[in-house]
Amino acid sequence: MRTSDLERTLGFIERAMDVTLARGKVIATNVAHAETPNYKAADLDFQKMLATVEGQEGASMARTHPRHIGQSPSDSLTLVQYKLEPPKEPRADGNTVEIEEEMAKLALNQIRFQALTQALNRVFSSLKEAITEGGRR
């Protein structure tokens, strides 16, 4: 794996993990406010946020030199608006949180984060093998 490919792969995994963590916080906030009158459930669109932090929607800053520090992935997260989830069944108190749906979203988000962690581990395992075994050939 070339250095530019490695940097691109690690950068993508980092940004995807940041987006996953941000979505987890939004879901946890929804669960925490499940009994708050008039609270409106929110969510983050993982695909749209990832595209935004990848610069596919004009959110990234150009680097003029490969060693310059790029825009922080967490800075880009503020560019995406929360989307309010429409309630499937209106509640009398005006709250739109459906706890079962939030827990399902949380489980999916955790699976996504675990998959990203495994991908990161594979990258580092490949690097370790290249470093330790590369000199033996």
C-alpha positions as CSV (number, residue, x, y, z in Angstrom):
1,M,0.0,0.0,0.0
2,R,1.4,3.4,-1.0
3,T,1.7,6.2,1.5
4,S,-1.0,8.2,-0.2
5,D,-3.4,5.2,-0.3
6,L,-2.7,4.6,3.4
7,E,-3.3,8.2,4.3
8,R,-6.5,8.2,2.3
9,T,-7.7,5.0,3.9
10,L,-6.8,6.1,7.5
11,G,-8.4,9.5,6.9
12,F,-11.6,7.9,5.6
13,I,-11.9,5.5,8.6
14,E,-11.2,8.4,11.0
15,R,-13.9,10.6,9.5
16,A,-16.4,7.7,9.4
17,M,-15.7,7.0,13.1
18,D,-16.2,10.7,13.9
19,V,-19.5,10.7,12.1
20,T,-20.6,7.5,13.8
21,L,-19.7,9.0,17.2
22,A,-21.6,12.2,16.4
23,R,-24.7,10.2,15.4
24,G,-24.4,8.1,18.6
25,K,-24.5,11.3,20.7
26,V,-27.7,12.5,18.9
27,I,-29.4,9.1,19.4
28,A,-28.3,9.1,23.1
29,T,-29.8,12.6,23.4
30,N,-33.1,11.4,21.9
31,V,-33.2,8.5,24.4
32,A,-32.4,10.8,27.3
33,H,-35.3,13.0,26.3
34,A,-37.8,10.2,25.7
35,E,-40.1,11.6,28.4
36,T,-39.5,15.3,27.8
37,P,-42.8,17.0,26.7
38,N,-42.6,18.6,23.2
39,Y,-39.1,17.2,22.6
40,K,-38.6,16.6,18.9
41,A,-36.4,13.6,18.0
42,A,-33.4,14.3,15.7
43,D,-31.0,12.2,13.6
44,L,-28.0,12.6,11.5
45,D,-27.8,11.2,8.0
46,F,-24.6,9.1,8.1
47,Q,-24.2,9.0,4.3
48,K,-24.7,12.7,3.9
49,M,-22.4,13.6,6.8
50,L,-19.7,11.3,5.5
51,A,-20.0,12.9,2.0
52,T,-19.7,16.3,3.6
53,V,-16.6,15.6,5.7
54,E,-15.1,13.9,2.6
55,G,-15.5,17.2,0.8
56,Q,-17.9,15.9,-1.8
57,E,-20.3,18.7,-0.9
58,G,-17.8,21.5,-0.8
59,A,-17.1,21.3,3.0
60,S,-13.4,20.6,2.9
61,M,-10.5,23.1,2.7
62,A,-7.8,22.6,0.1
63,R,-4.3,21.8,1.3
64,T,-1.5,23.5,-0.6
65,H,1.2,21.2,0.7
66,P,0.8,17.5,1.6
67,R,2.3,18.1,5.1
68,H,-0.2,20.8,6.0
69,I,-2.8,19.9,8.5
70,G,-6.2,19.4,7.0
71,Q,-9.5,20.5,8.3
72,S,-10.6,18.7,11.4
73,P,-13.3,16.2,10.7
74,S,-15.3,17.3,13.7
75,D,-15.3,20.9,12.3
76,S,-17.1,19.6,9.2
77,L,-19.8,17.9,11.3
78,T,-21.2,21.3,12.3
79,L,-22.1,22.0,8.6
80,V,-24.8,19.3,8.6
81,Q,-28.2,20.2,10.0
82,Y,-30.0,17.8,12.3
83,K,-33.1,16.4,10.7
84,L,-36.2,16.1,12.7
85,E,-37.8,12.7,12.6
86,P,-41.5,12.7,11.8
87,P,-43.4,10.8,14.5
88,K,-45.2,7.6,13.4
89,E,-47.8,8.0,16.1
90,P,-48.3,11.4,17.6
91,R,-48.1,11.5,21.4
92,A,-50.3,13.6,23.5
93,D,-47.3,15.4,25.1
94,G,-45.8,16.4,21.7
95,N,-42.7,14.2,22.2
96,T,-41.6,12.5,19.0
97,V,-39.1,10.0,20.4
98,E,-39.9,6.3,19.8
99,I,-37.6,4.5,22.1
100,E,-37.7,1.2,20.2
101,E,-36.6,2.9,17.0
102,E,-33.9,4.8,18.8
103,M,-32.5,1.6,20.3
104,A,-32.5,0.0,16.8
105,K,-30.6,3.0,15.4
106,L,-28.1,2.8,18.3
107,A,-27.5,-0.9,17.7
108,L,-26.9,-0.3,14.0
109,N,-24.6,2.6,14.8
110,Q,-22.6,0.4,17.2
111,I,-22.2,-2.3,14.5
112,R,-21.0,0.4,12.1
113,F,-18.4,1.6,14.6
114,Q,-17.2,-2.0,15.3
115,A,-16.8,-2.6,11.5
116,L,-14.7,0.6,11.3
117,T,-12.6,-0.5,14.2
118,Q,-12.0,-3.9,12.6
119,A,-11.0,-2.2,9.3
120,L,-8.6,0.0,11.2
121,N,-7.1,-3.0,12.9
122,R,-6.7,-4.7,9.5
123,V,-4.8,-1.7,8.2
124,F,-2.5,-1.6,11.2
125,S,-2.0,-5.4,11.0
126,S,-0.9,-5.1,7.4
127,L,1.5,-2.3,8.3
128,K,3.0,-4.3,11.1
129,E,3.4,-7.3,8.8
130,A,5.1,-5.2,6.1
131,I,7.5,-3.7,8.7
132,T,8.4,-6.9,10.5
133,E,8.3,-9.4,7.6
134,G,9.4,-7.0,4.8
135,G,13.0,-7.0,6.0
136,R,13.2,-10.8,6.0
137,R,12.7,-11.3,2.3
